[in-house]
Structures are given as C-alpha cells and as structure tokens.
Amino acid sequence: MQITFHYDKKAVINGLRFHFLNRTETKVIRVLFVLLFIIAIWGYLKNVLPYAVVVIVFVLIVLFSIVLW
C-alpha cells in the first residue's frame, strides 16, 4: 500500500495563520490593544495625554498586526 500526500503551501500557511489568530491569547491581546487605543484617544480629548501617545499606540497596533500576519 502506498499513500501519497500533496499540499498547497499557501493554503497551509493561511490555515496556520487562521488557527493562530483565533487562539484565546491572541484575541485577548487584540482586545487589550483596542482598549488601550480608546483610552489614549479619550485621554487626548480630555487633554490628559499628548497626541504622541495616541500615535505610539496606533503604531504599536499596526506593528503587532504586521508581525502576526
């Protein structure tokens, strides 16, 4: 008996990416980043935080998204 196996590399990578992005830890980190961004915007609007904090948090979210993708 001979069994052969073929796979599409792109499909495997997309499957692994989908699995990783749907893990609980990754979801928690994404929610925390969104909350941090909302708090930074609120702080900026209330003149508690400088605009640079909002930009830094946004850049961190973008970098995190690029690293995960």
Beta strands, then each sheet from edge to edge (+ up, - down):
end
